[in-house]
Amino acid sequence: MEVGCVDPVKLLYWPRYTNPYQQLFYSAAPEELGAEHGPIEAALAAISADPSKAVCFHLHWLNQIIRGNSSELQARRGVSDFLRRLGAFKRGGGVFAWTVHNLASHDSPHPALDQMLGALVGKAADIVLLHSESAAAEVRRVFPAVVGKELMIRHGNYIGTYPNEITRAEARQRLSIAQDARVLLCLGAIRPYKGIEQMIAVLPNAARGGPPVHLVVAGRPSGMEVSGIEAAALRSHVRLTLEPQEIAPEEMQVFLNAADWMALPYRQILTSGSALLGLSFGVPVIAPRRGTLVDLIEEGRDGLLFDPCEPAGLEQALRTALCMPAAMREAMARRALKTARAQSWANGQGEFVDRIRRVHAFRNAGLAQARDS
């Protein structure tokens, strides 16, 4: 069928983040999907303007619904207002999709309310997008109402998204890092759940007897994490380069090409764009055996996985990485890039659009029948 003969689908996604994930996701969709940023109020306006048109509200992260409310009472009102508008949107014929990026919002000030919101959103969703089978199993366990609504779309790579021209030697010179050091990189928003301080505490033992180690932490902090990381590095005598700000796209290559390993010492994780970013630059990943990482990383091939519930798990993974012969790590780096190349963004968006249409047609038929009765 010609694209011009297919009825377009309007999609409003919310919230919008500054990283390129959403732009890459929607650019891989069929041309008839018109995606733009907009809150639930914009989705309500779109369905009211033309009830016959397929309109989808696509929710990504739950934390923006609660964020900004200083008290739990205010947060509950925010949740109630959102769910009320969402209900009106669906009753008007709209289709609601949710991509589950996390089992719980990271560092939420109201964790019980956050879990309740996740359960209610899972129940309300018409389509639930997930990035791997292992992540889906965890989501079904926490939010059983999503069963039967799932759609698997793999998280794509970041190859070509950022410049990648600088050499390792040049990158290390820019960051004042010794050429013979083993470099661990934590790149992205600096948040408590990422476990950077805990990793610093075990680094001296993990690195004992091996080459010199240099830790690079780069990204925008959300609070007082910087002072804690600096203090932990001083206590543990860890060489640290700290860049506590959002990294410009053209500067990403400096940090990634200087690194031997992308370190993700997270305490909790479902989906990790940072892992795909590291692999896209040929940087092997050290990560917890959780969520999408179980399906993405093959132990000893393109990264190392640890059990976050095992007290010595992270330290053992770090020791293996830091003491690994250079030739073995370089082979792992080549395989990391190969893994990234296999992660295309276009692997399910067509089915996503088809499902939006099917749900819209079913809902519209019900509305027409109600009007005629």
Contacts in CASP RR format, 6 or more apart in sequence:
PFRMAT RR
TARGET T0000
AUTHOR 0000-0000-0000
METHOD contacts of the structure
MODEL  1
MEVGCVDPVKLLYWPRYTNPYQQLFYSAAPEELGAEHGPIEAALAAISAD
PSKAVCFHLHWLNQIIRGNSSELQARRGVSDFLRRLGAFKRGGGVFAWTV
HNLASHDSPHPALDQMLGALVGKAADIVLLHSESAAAEVRRVFPAVVGKE
LMIRHGNYIGTYPNEITRAEARQRLSIAQDARVLLCLGAIRPYKGIEQMI
AVLPNAARGGPPVHLVVAGRPSGMEVSGIEAAALRSHVRLTLEPQEIAPE
EMQVFLNAADWMALPYRQILTSGSALLGLSFGVPVIAPRRGTLVDLIEEG
RDGLLFDPCEPAGLEQALRTALCMPAAMREAMARRALKTARAQSWANGQG
EFVDRIRRVHAFRNAGLAQARDS
3 30 0 8 1.000
3 31 0 8 1.000
3 32 0 8 1.000
4 32 0 8 1.000
6 30 0 8 1.000
6 32 0 8 1.000
7 32 0 8 1.000
7 53 0 8 1.000
7 54 0 8 1.000
7 357 0 8 1.000
8 32 0 8 1.000
8 33 0 8 1.000
8 34 0 8 1.000
8 53 0 8 1.000
8 54 0 8 1.000
9 32 0 8 1.000
9 33 0 8 1.000
9 34 0 8 1.000
9 54 0 8 1.000
9 55 0 8 1.000
9 56 0 8 1.000
9 353 0 8 1.000
9 356 0 8 1.000
9 357 0 8 1.000
9 360 0 8 1.000
10 34 0 8 1.000
10 46 0 8 1.000
10 53 0 8 1.000
10 54 0 8 1.000
10 55 0 8 1.000
10 56 0 8 1.000
11 26 0 8 1.000
11 33 0 8 1.000
11 34 0 8 1.000
11 35 0 8 1.000
11 36 0 8 1.000
11 55 0 8 1.000
11 56 0 8 1.000
11 57 0 8 1.000
11 58 0 8 1.000
11 356 0 8 1.000
12 35 0 8 1.000
12 36 0 8 1.000
12 37 0 8 1.000
12 38 0 8 1.000
12 39 0 8 1.000
12 40 0 8 1.000
12 42 0 8 1.000
12 43 0 8 1.000
12 46 0 8 1.000
12 55 0 8 1.000
12 56 0 8 1.000
12 57 0 8 1.000
12 58 0 8 1.000
13 22 0 8 1.000
13 26 0 8 1.000
13 35 0 8 1.000
13 36 0 8 1.000
13 37 0 8 1.000
13 38 0 8 1.000
13 58 0 8 1.000
13 59 0 8 1.000
13 60 0 8 1.000
14 37 0 8 1.000
14 38 0 8 1.000
14 39 0 8 1.000
14 40 0 8 1.000
14 57 0 8 1.000
14 58 0 8 1.000
14 59 0 8 1.000
14 60 0 8 1.000
14 64 0 8 1.000
15 39 0 8 1.000
15 60 0 8 1.000
15 61 0 8 1.000
15 64 0 8 1.000
16 22 0 8 1.000
16 37 0 8 1.000
16 38 0 8 1.000
17 60 0 8 1.000
17 61 0 8 1.000
18 246 0 8 1.000
20 158 0 8 1.000
20 161 0 8 1.000
21 155 0 8 1.000
21 273 0 8 1.000
22 60 0 8 1.000
24 156 0 8 1.000
24 158 0 8 1.000
24 161 0 8 1.000
24 345 0 8 1.000
25 153 0 8 1.000
25 345 0 8 1.000
25 349 0 8 1.000
26 33 0 8 1.000
26 34 0 8 1.000
26 35 0 8 1.000
26 349 0 8 1.000
27 345 0 8 1.000
28 344 0 8 1.000
28 345 0 8 1.000
28 346 0 8 1.000
28 347 0 8 1.000
28 349 0 8 1.000
29 35 0 8 1.000
29 349 0 8 1.000
29 350 0 8 1.000
29 352 0 8 1.000
29 353 0 8 1.000
30 349 0 8 1.000
30 350 0 8 1.000
30 353 0 8 1.000
32 353 0 8 1.000
33 349 0 8 1.000
33 352 0 8 1.000
33 353 0 8 1.000
35 58 0 8 1.000
40 57 0 8 1.000
40 82 0 8 1.000
40 85 0 8 1.000
40 86 0 8 1.000
40 89 0 8 1.000
41 85 0 8 1.000
43 55 0 8 1.000
43 56 0 8 1.000
43 57 0 8 1.000
43 89 0 8 1.000
43 94 0 8 1.000
44 85 0 8 1.000
44 88 0 8 1.000
44 89 0 8 1.000
46 53 0 8 1.000
46 55 0 8 1.000
47 53 0 8 1.000
47 55 0 8 1.000
47 89 0 8 1.000
47 92 0 8 1.000
47 93 0 8 1.000
47 94 0 8 1.000
51 92 0 8 1.000
51 93 0 8 1.000
51 364 0 8 1.000
51 367 0 8 1.000
52 364 0 8 1.000
54 94 0 8 1.000
54 95 0 8 1.000
54 356 0 8 1.000
54 357 0 8 1.000
54 360 0 8 1.000
55 93 0 8 1.000
55 94 0 8 1.000
55 95 0 8 1.000
55 360 0 8 1.000
56 94 0 8 1.000
56 95 0 8 1.000
56 96 0 8 1.000
56 97 0 8 1.000
56 356 0 8 1.000
56 360 0 8 1.000
57 86 0 8 1.000
57 89 0 8 1.000
57 94 0 8 1.000
57 95 0 8 1.000
57 96 0 8 1.000
57 97 0 8 1.000
58 97 0 8 1.000
58 98 0 8 1.000
58 99 0 8 1.000
59 96 0 8 1.000
59 97 0 8 1.000
59 98 0 8 1.000
59 99 0 8 1.000
59 121 0 8 1.000
59 125 0 8 1.000
60 99 0 8 1.000
60 101 0 8 1.000
61 101 0 8 1.000
61 102 0 8 1.000
61 105 0 8 1.000
62 102 0 8 1.000
62 105 0 8 1.000
62 114 0 8 1.000
62 117 0 8 1.000
62 118 0 8 1.000
62 121 0 8 1.000
63 105 0 8 1.000
63 106 0 8 1.000
63 108 0 8 1.000
63 114 0 8 1.000
65 78 0 8 1.000
65 79 0 8 1.000
65 82 0 8 1.000
65 117 0 8 1.000
66 75 0 8 1.000
66 78 0 8 1.000
66 79 0 8 1.000
66 105 0 8 1.000
66 108 0 8 1.000
66 109 0 8 1.000
66 110 0 8 1.000
66 113 0 8 1.000
66 114 0 8 1.000
66 117 0 8 1.000
68 74 0 8 1.000
69 75 0 8 1.000
69 77 0 8 1.000
69 78 0 8 1.000
72 110 0 8 1.000
72 113 0 8 1.000
75 109 0 8 1.000
75 110 0 8 1.000
75 113 0 8 1.000
76 113 0 8 1.000
79 113 0 8 1.000
79 116 0 8 1.000
79 117 0 8 1.000
79 120 0 8 1.000
83 120 0 8 1.000
83 124 0 8 1.000
86 96 0 8 1.000
86 124 0 8 1.000
87 124 0 8 1.000
89 96 0 8 1.000
90 96 0 8 1.000
90 124 0 8 1.000
90 126 0 8 1.000
90 363 0 8 1.000
92 363 0 8 1.000
92 367 0 8 1.000
93 360 0 8 1.000
93 363 0 8 1.000
93 364 0 8 1.000
93 367 0 8 1.000
94 360 0 8 1.000
94 363 0 8 1.000
95 126 0 8 1.000
95 127 0 8 1.000
95 356 0 8 1.000
95 359 0 8 1.000
95 360 0 8 1.000
95 363 0 8 1.000
96 124 0 8 1.000
96 125 0 8 1.000
96 126 0 8 1.000
96 127 0 8 1.000
97 125 0 8 1.000
97 126 0 8 1.000
97 127 0 8 1.000
97 128 0 8 1.000
97 129 0 8 1.000
97 352 0 8 1.000
97 356 0 8 1.000
98 121 0 8 1.000
98 122 0 8 1.000
98 125 0 8 1.000
98 127 0 8 1.000
98 128 0 8 1.000
98 129 0 8 1.000
99 128 0 8 1.000
99 129 0 8 1.000
99 130 0 8 1.000
100 128 0 8 1.000
100 129 0 8 1.000
100 130 0 8 1.000
100 135 0 8 1.000
100 139 0 8 1.000
100 143 0 8 1.000
100 146 0 8 1.000
100 270 0 8 1.000
101 270 0 8 1.000
101 271 0 8 1.000
102 268 0 8 1.000
102 269 0 8 1.000
102 270 0 8 1.000
102 271 0 8 1.000
103 138 0 8 1.000
103 139 0 8 1.000
103 142 0 8 1.000
103 268 0 8 1.000
103 270 0 8 1.000
104 111 0 8 1.000
104 114 0 8 1.000
104 115 0 8 1.000
104 268 0 8 1.000
105 114 0 8 1.000
106 191 0 8 1.000
106 193 0 8 1.000
106 268 0 8 1.000
107 191 0 8 1.000
107 192 0 8 1.000
107 193 0 8 1.000
107 222 0 8 1.000
108 114 0 8 1.000
115 142 0 8 1.000
118 143 0 8 1.000
119 143 0 8 1.000
119 145 0 8 1.000
122 128 0 8 1.000
122 143 0 8 1.000
122 145 0 8 1.000
122 146 0 8 1.000
122 149 0 8 1.000
123 145 0 8 1.000
125 146 0 8 1.000
125 149 0 8 1.000
126 149 0 8 1.000
126 355 0 8 1.000
126 359 0 8 1.000
127 149 0 8 1.000
127 151 0 8 1.000
127 352 0 8 1.000
127 355 0 8 1.000
127 356 0 8 1.000
127 359 0 8 1.000
128 139 0 8 1.000
128 146 0 8 1.000
128 149 0 8 1.000
128 150 0 8 1.000
128 151 0 8 1.000
129 150 0 8 1.000
129 151 0 8 1.000
129 152 0 8 1.000
129 153 0 8 1.000
129 352 0 8 1.000
130 136 0 8 1.000
130 139 0 8 1.000
130 150 0 8 1.000
130 151 0 8 1.000
130 152 0 8 1.000
130 153 0 8 1.000
131 152 0 8 1.000
131 153 0 8 1.000
131 154 0 8 1.000
131 155 0 8 1.000
131 271 0 8 1.000
131 292 0 8 1.000
132 152 0 8 1.000
132 154 0 8 1.000
132 155 0 8 1.000
132 271 0 8 1.000
132 291 0 8 1.000
132 292 0 8 1.000
132 294 0 8 1.000
132 295 0 8 1.000
132 296 0 8 1.000
133 152 0 8 1.000
133 295 0 8 1.000
134 291 0 8 1.000
134 292 0 8 1.000
134 294 0 8 1.000
134 295 0 8 1.000
135 270 0 8 1.000
135 271 0 8 1.000
135 291 0 8 1.000
135 292 0 8 1.000
135 295 0 8 1.000
136 150 0 8 1.000
136 152 0 8 1.000
138 270 0 8 1.000
138 290 0 8 1.000
138 291 0 8 1.000
139 146 0 8 1.000
139 150 0 8 1.000
139 270 0 8 1.000
140 146 0 8 1.000
140 147 0 8 1.000
140 150 0 8 1.000
151 348 0 8 1.000
151 351 0 8 1.000
151 352 0 8 1.000
151 355 0 8 1.000
152 348 0 8 1.000
153 347 0 8 1.000
153 348 0 8 1.000
153 349 0 8 1.000
153 352 0 8 1.000
154 343 0 8 1.000
154 344 0 8 1.000
154 347 0 8 1.000
155 271 0 8 1.000
155 273 0 8 1.000
155 276 0 8 1.000
155 292 0 8 1.000
155 296 0 8 1.000
155 343 0 8 1.000
156 276 0 8 1.000
156 343 0 8 1.000
156 344 0 8 1.000
156 345 0 8 1.000
156 347 0 8 1.000
157 276 0 8 1.000
157 279 0 8 1.000
157 280 0 8 1.000
157 340 0 8 1.000
157 341 0 8 1.000
157 343 0 8 1.000
157 344 0 8 1.000
157 345 0 8 1.000
158 276 0 8 1.000
158 277 0 8 1.000
158 278 0 8 1.000
158 280 0 8 1.000
158 340 0 8 1.000
159 280 0 8 1.000
159 340 0 8 1.000
159 341 0 8 1.000
160 280 0 8 1.000
161 280 0 8 1.000
162 249 0 8 1.000
162 250 0 8 1.000
162 252 0 8 1.000
162 253 0 8 1.000
162 256 0 8 1.000
163 249 0 8 1.000
163 250 0 8 1.000
163 252 0 8 1.000
163 253 0 8 1.000
164 253 0 8 1.000
164 256 0 8 1.000
164 257 0 8 1.000
164 281 0 8 1.000
165 253 0 8 1.000
166 174 0 8 1.000
166 253 0 8 1.000
166 254 0 8 1.000
166 257 0 8 1.000
167 257 0 8 1.000
168 257 0 8 1.000
168 258 0 8 1.000
169 179 0 8 1.000
170 257 0 8 1.000
171 253 0 8 1.000
171 254 0 8 1.000
171 255 0 8 1.000
171 256 0 8 1.000
171 257 0 8 1.000
171 258 0 8 1.000
172 178 0 8 1.000
172 179 0 8 1.000
172 181 0 8 1.000
172 183 0 8 1.000
172 258 0 8 1.000
174 254 0 8 1.000
174 258 0 8 1.000
175 216 0 8 1.000
175 241 0 8 1.000
175 254 0 8 1.000
175 255 0 8 1.000
175 258 0 8 1.000
176 241 0 8 1.000
177 183 0 8 1.000
177 214 0 8 1.000
177 216 0 8 1.000
177 241 0 8 1.000
177 258 0 8 1.000
178 212 0 8 1.000
178 214 0 8 1.000
180 211 0 8 1.000
180 212 0 8 1.000
181 211 0 8 1.000
181 212 0 8 1.000
181 213 0 8 1.000
181 214 0 8 1.000
181 239 0 8 1.000
182 207 0 8 1.000
182 210 0 8 1.000
182 211 0 8 1.000
182 212 0 8 1.000
182 213 0 8 1.000
182 214 0 8 1.000
182 260 0 8 1.000
182 261 0 8 1.000
182 321 0 8 1.000
182 322 0 8 1.000
183 213 0 8 1.000
183 214 0 8 1.000
183 215 0 8 1.000
183 216 0 8 1.000
183 258 0 8 1.000
183 259 0 8 1.000
183 260 0 8 1.000
183 261 0 8 1.000
184 203 0 8 1.000
184 213 0 8 1.000
184 214 0 8 1.000
184 215 0 8 1.000
184 216 0 8 1.000
184 259 0 8 1.000
184 260 0 8 1.000
184 261 0 8 1.000
184 263 0 8 1.000
184 286 0 8 1.000
184 318 0 8 1.000
184 321 0 8 1.000
185 216 0 8 1.000
185 218 0 8 1.000
185 255 0 8 1.000
185 256 0 8 1.000
185 258 0 8 1.000
185 259 0 8 1.000
185 261 0 8 1.000
185 262 0 8 1.000
185 263 0 8 1.000
185 283 0 8 1.000
186 194 0 8 1.000
186 196 0 8 1.000
186 199 0 8 1.000
186 215 0 8 1.000
186 216 0 8 1.000
186 217 0 8 1.000
186 218 0 8 1.000
186 262 0 8 1.000
186 263 0 8 1.000
186 264 0 8 1.000
186 265 0 8 1.000
187 216 0 8 1.000
187 218 0 8 1.000
187 219 0 8 1.000
187 247 0 8 1.000
187 252 0 8 1.000
187 255 0 8 1.000
187 256 0 8 1.000
187 262 0 8 1.000
187 274 0 8 1.000
187 277 0 8 1.000
187 278 0 8 1.000
188 218 0 8 1.000
188 219 0 8 1.000
188 220 0 8 1.000
188 247 0 8 1.000
188 274 0 8 1.000
189 219 0 8 1.000
189 220 0 8 1.000
189 221 0 8 1.000
189 222 0 8 1.000
190 196 0 8 1.000
190 217 0 8 1.000
190 219 0 8 1.000
190 220 0 8 1.000
190 221 0 8 1.000
190 222 0 8 1.000
190 225 0 8 1.000
190 226 0 8 1.000
190 229 0 8 1.000
190 244 0 8 1.000
191 221 0 8 1.000
191 222 0 8 1.000
191 225 0 8 1.000
192 225 0 8 1.000
193 266 0 8 1.000
193 267 0 8 1.000
193 268 0 8 1.000
194 264 0 8 1.000
194 265 0 8 1.000
194 266 0 8 1.000
194 267 0 8 1.000
195 265 0 8 1.000
195 266 0 8 1.000
195 267 0 8 1.000
196 217 0 8 1.000
196 225 0 8 1.000
196 229 0 8 1.000
196 232 0 8 1.000
196 265 0 8 1.000
197 228 0 8 1.000
197 229 0 8 1.000
197 232 0 8 1.000
198 265 0 8 1.000
198 267 0 8 1.000
198 314 0 8 1.000
199 263 0 8 1.000
199 265 0 8 1.000
199 314 0 8 1.000
199 318 0 8 1.000
200 215 0 8 1.000
200 229 0 8 1.000
200 232 0 8 1.000
200 233 0 8 1.000
200 236 0 8 1.000
200 238 0 8 1.000
200 240 0 8 1.000
201 232 0 8 1.000
201 235 0 8 1.000
201 236 0 8 1.000
202 314 0 8 1.000
202 315 0 8 1.000
202 318 0 8 1.000
203 213 0 8 1.000
203 215 0 8 1.000
203 236 0 8 1.000
203 238 0 8 1.000
203 318 0 8 1.000
204 236 0 8 1.000
204 237 0 8 1.000
204 238 0 8 1.000
205 315 0 8 1.000
205 319 0 8 1.000
206 315 0 8 1.000
206 316 0 8 1.000
206 318 0 8 1.000
206 319 0 8 1.000
206 322 0 8 1.000
207 213 0 8 1.000
207 318 0 8 1.000
207 319 0 8 1.000
207 322 0 8 1.000
209 323 0 8 1.000
210 322 0 8 1.000
210 323 0 8 1.000
211 322 0 8 1.000
212 239 0 8 1.000
213 238 0 8 1.000
213 239 0 8 1.000
213 322 0 8 1.000
214 239 0 8 1.000
214 240 0 8 1.000
214 241 0 8 1.000
215 233 0 8 1.000
215 238 0 8 1.000
215 239 0 8 1.000
215 240 0 8 1.000
215 241 0 8 1.000
215 263 0 8 1.000
216 240 0 8 1.000
216 241 0 8 1.000
216 243 0 8 1.000
216 255 0 8 1.000
216 258 0 8 1.000
216 259 0 8 1.000
217 229 0 8 1.000
217 240 0 8 1.000
217 241 0 8 1.000
217 242 0 8 1.000
217 243 0 8 1.000
217 244 0 8 1.000
218 241 0 8 1.000
218 242 0 8 1.000
218 243 0 8 1.000
218 247 0 8 1.000
218 255 0 8 1.000
219 243 0 8 1.000
219 244 0 8 1.000
219 245 0 8 1.000
219 246 0 8 1.000
219 247 0 8 1.000
220 244 0 8 1.000
220 245 0 8 1.000
220 246 0 8 1.000
221 244 0 8 1.000
226 242 0 8 1.000
226 244 0 8 1.000
229 240 0 8 1.000
229 242 0 8 1.000
230 240 0 8 1.000
230 242 0 8 1.000
232 238 0 8 1.000
233 239 0 8 1.000
233 240 0 8 1.000
243 255 0 8 1.000
247 255 0 8 1.000
252 277 0 8 1.000
253 281 0 8 1.000
256 262 0 8 1.000
256 277 0 8 1.000
256 278 0 8 1.000
256 281 0 8 1.000
256 283 0 8 1.000
257 281 0 8 1.000
259 278 0 8 1.000
259 281 0 8 1.000
259 283 0 8 1.000
260 283 0 8 1.000
260 284 0 8 1.000
260 321 0 8 1.000
260 329 0 8 1.000
261 283 0 8 1.000
261 284 0 8 1.000
261 285 0 8 1.000
261 286 0 8 1.000
261 321 0 8 1.000
262 274 0 8 1.000
262 275 0 8 1.000
262 277 0 8 1.000
262 278 0 8 1.000
262 279 0 8 1.000
262 283 0 8 1.000
262 284 0 8 1.000
262 285 0 8 1.000
262 286 0 8 1.000
263 286 0 8 1.000
263 318 0 8 1.000
264 272 0 8 1.000
264 274 0 8 1.000
264 275 0 8 1.000
264 285 0 8 1.000
264 286 0 8 1.000
264 287 0 8 1.000
264 288 0 8 1.000
264 293 0 8 1.000
265 286 0 8 1.000
265 288 0 8 1.000
265 314 0 8 1.000
266 272 0 8 1.000
266 287 0 8 1.000
266 288 0 8 1.000
266 290 0 8 1.000
266 308 0 8 1.000
267 288 0 8 1.000
267 308 0 8 1.000
268 290 0 8 1.000
268 308 0 8 1.000
269 287 0 8 1.000
269 288 0 8 1.000
269 290 0 8 1.000
269 291 0 8 1.000
269 293 0 8 1.000
270 290 0 8 1.000
270 291 0 8 1.000
270 292 0 8 1.000
271 291 0 8 1.000
271 292 0 8 1.000
272 287 0 8 1.000
272 292 0 8 1.000
272 293 0 8 1.000
275 285 0 8 1.000
275 287 0 8 1.000
275 292 0 8 1.000
275 293 0 8 1.000
275 296 0 8 1.000
275 297 0 8 1.000
276 296 0 8 1.000
276 340 0 8 1.000
276 343 0 8 1.000
278 285 0 8 1.000
278 336 0 8 1.000
278 340 0 8 1.000
279 285 0 8 1.000
279 296 0 8 1.000
279 302 0 8 1.000
279 336 0 8 1.000
279 337 0 8 1.000
279 339 0 8 1.000
279 340 0 8 1.000
279 343 0 8 1.000
280 337 0 8 1.000
280 340 0 8 1.000
281 337 0 8 1.000
282 333 0 8 1.000
282 334 0 8 1.000
282 336 0 8 1.000
282 337 0 8 1.000
282 340 0 8 1.000
283 333 0 8 1.000
283 336 0 8 1.000
284 302 0 8 1.000
284 303 0 8 1.000
284 304 0 8 1.000
284 321 0 8 1.000
284 329 0 8 1.000
284 332 0 8 1.000
284 333 0 8 1.000
284 336 0 8 1.000
285 293 0 8 1.000
285 297 0 8 1.000
285 302 0 8 1.000
285 303 0 8 1.000
285 304 0 8 1.000
285 336 0 8 1.000
286 303 0 8 1.000
286 304 0 8 1.000
286 306 0 8 1.000
286 314 0 8 1.000
286 317 0 8 1.000
286 318 0 8 1.000
286 321 0 8 1.000
287 293 0 8 1.000
287 297 0 8 1.000
287 303 0 8 1.000
287 304 0 8 1.000
287 305 0 8 1.000
287 306 0 8 1.000
288 305 0 8 1.000
288 306 0 8 1.000
288 307 0 8 1.000
288 308 0 8 1.000
289 305 0 8 1.000
289 306 0 8 1.000
289 307 0 8 1.000
289 308 0 8 1.000
290 308 0 8 1.000
293 305 0 8 1.000
294 305 0 8 1.000
296 339 0 8 1.000
296 343 0 8 1.000
297 303 0 8 1.000
297 304 0 8 1.000
297 305 0 8 1.000
297 339 0 8 1.000
298 339 0 8 1.000
299 305 0 8 1.000
300 332 0 8 1.000
301 332 0 8 1.000
301 335 0 8 1.000
301 339 0 8 1.000
302 332 0 8 1.000
302 335 0 8 1.000
302 336 0 8 1.000
302 338 0 8 1.000
302 339 0 8 1.000
303 332 0 8 1.000
303 336 0 8 1.000
304 317 0 8 1.000
304 320 0 8 1.000
304 321 0 8 1.000
305 317 0 8 1.000
306 313 0 8 1.000
306 314 0 8 1.000
306 316 0 8 1.000
306 317 0 8 1.000
307 313 0 8 1.000
308 314 0 8 1.000
321 329 0 8 1.000
324 332 0 8 1.000
END
